Amino acid sequence: MTADPLAWLTTLEGVPSAYAAARDGIDVMLRDRGLRRTSPEATAESLLRGAHASAVLEGSASSLAEVRAGEGDEIAQDAVRMSVSQLALAPLLKSAPLQAIARLHAVAASGSLPEDSLGRPRDSAGADRLRGVGELLLTSHEVPALMLAAVVHADLATTAPFPSHNGLVARAVERLVLVARGVDAKSLVVPEAGHLALRPEYESNLRGYRDGGPRGVHAWMLYAAEAYAAGAEASPLRRAAE
């Protein structure tokens, strides 16, 4: 069996315990689902909140109320359009991840790019980066899924392999990893809202991941565990229980 290319992350100080705590928090939030029915409406609400948060991180000025009413700006509309179809891609993410990622970009960018640019990398460097991400998704099976989601998110966001909408795609893939790897099968955690709640840290740690070498990666991994805990707190299940 090929060694997990991300196994080294589990040796970083504080990272295993941070991710164990984040997973515990998610499981606590989800553990009553057998006693409290979770409806498709809860998943839809989680996706809507996630689309709004992701759009704001991408530069949207629309409020959640505007997005809920279908009156968001172009970025918000792109994010919502992608969110409607993204969960159907979870099985494809496991078997043919590059196809799933390309489809996400094609849906998000369908209103702003020429058809021949949809789902296609911006250049050869972007294609190489996408292949690297695809390999991670196919070969990393030993580290916790939350760690894989954090790395894939950061890789896509910082290398910007597509001509546009890279942040939206990165955060959508992150959510899909949690669904496809069984952390959150009904997609009730809102990781995008966790990142928005921690926006200064989110943006600075992405820069560190891109430019800061091993220390930057370490800092990003610790940050992402905190963001996942915040995403669990933003779940419609959590809010409904209050």
Long-range contacts (C-beta under 8 A, 24 or more apart in sequence): 2-139, 4-139, 4-140, 4-141, 4-142, 4-143, 5-135, 5-136, 5-139, 5-140, 6-136, 6-140, 6-142, 6-143, 6-147, 6-148, 6-151, 7-142, 7-143, 9-143, 9-147, 9-151, 9-217, 9-221, 10-143, 10-147, 12-218, 12-221, 13-218, 14-222, 15-147, 15-218, 15-221, 15-222, 15-225, 18-221, 18-222, 18-225, 18-226, 19-144, 19-146, 19-147, 19-225, 20-144, 21-225, 21-229, 22-146, 22-225, 22-226, 22-228, 22-229, 22-232, 23-144, 23-146, 23-183, 25-228, 25-229, 25-232, 26-183, 26-184, 26-189, 26-228, 26-232, 28-232, 29-188, 29-189, 29-232, 29-233, 29-235, 29-237, 29-238, 30-184, 30-188, 30-237, 33-186, 33-237, 36-237, 36-241, 38-186, 38-188, 38-237, 42-186, 42-188, 42-236, 42-237, 42-240, 43-87, 43-186, 43-187, 43-188, 45-236, 46-187, 46-188, 46-189, 46-190, 46-235, 46-236, 47-83, 47-84, 47-86, 47-87, 47-187, 48-80, 48-83, 49-190, 49-192, 49-193, 49-234, 49-236, 50-83, 50-171, 50-175, 50-190, 50-191, 50-192, 50-193, 51-76, 51-79, 51-80, 51-82, 51-83, 51-192, 52-76, 52-79, 52-80, 53-190, 53-192, 53-193, 53-195, 53-196, 54-79, 54-167, 54-168, 54-171, 54-172, 54-192, 54-196, 55-79, 55-80, 55-168, 56-196, 57-167, 57-171, 57-192, 57-195, 57-196, 57-199, 57-202, 58-165, 58-167, 58-168, 74-111, 74-112, 75-168, 77-111, 78-108, 78-109, 78-111, 78-112, 78-165, 78-168, 79-108, 79-168, 81-107, 81-108, 81-110, 81-111, 82-107, 82-108, 82-168, 82-169, 82-172, 83-172, 86-172, 86-175, 86-176, 87-176, 87-179, 87-187, 89-176, 90-176, 90-179, 90-180, 91-180, 93-137, 93-173, 93-176, 93-177, 93-180, 94-137, 94-180, 97-133, 97-134, 97-137, 97-138, 98-130, 98-131, 98-134, 100-173, 100-176, 101-130, 101-133, 101-134, 101-156, 101-169, 101-173, 104-169, 104-172, 104-173, 105-162, 105-165, 105-169, 108-165, 108-168, 108-169, 108-172, 109-162, 109-163, 109-164, 109-165, 112-164, 112-165, 113-163, 113-164, 117-163, 120-162, 120-163, 121-161, 121-162, 122-160, 122-161, 122-162, 122-163, 125-159, 125-161, 126-159, 126-160, 126-161, 126-162, 127-161, 129-155, 129-156, 129-159, 129-161, 130-161, 133-161, 133-173, 137-177, 145-177, 145-178, 145-181, 145-182, 145-183, 146-178, 146-183, 146-224, 146-225, 146-228, 147-221, 148-177, 148-181, 149-173, 149-174, 149-175, 149-177, 149-178, 149-181, 149-183, 149-191, 149-224, 150-174, 150-220, 150-221, 150-224, 150-225, 150-228, 151-221, 152-177, 153-224, 154-206, 154-209, 154-220, 154-224, 157-206, 158-206, 158-209, 158-210, 159-210, 171-195, 188-235, 188-236, 188-237, 189-228, 189-231, 189-232, 189-234, 189-235, 190-231, 190-234, 190-235, 191-227, 191-228, 191-231, 192-231, 193-230, 193-231, 193-234, 194-226, 194-227, 194-228, 194-229, 194-230, 194-231, 194-232, 194-233, 194-234, 195-227, 195-231, 197-227, 197-230, 197-234, 198-223, 198-226, 198-227, 198-230, 201-226, 202-227
